[in-house]
């Protein structure tokens, strides 16, 4: 019975321990978004200046950030 109560408390209160990881996950997402935005802006500047190969390279790097 004692083991059952211990296990029950662990299950009930372990969710709050993982709740602290949400801000860390959000920061990782924000960092990827910022990096992707920089690559996108650089890619569009390369496109406007006529360097389409560089533009495609930069834009593909930005897209790769969201895969996997």
VENKA-V271465 format. One record per run of one state. SS is the DSSP state (A for helix, B for strand, O for the rest). FROM is the first residue (numbers start at 1). LEN is the number of residues. If there is no record, write none. Layout:
{{SS FROM LEN} {SS FROM LEN}}
This chain:
{{O 1 1} {A 2 17} {O 19 2} {A 21 28} {O 49 3} {A 52 13} {O 65 4}}
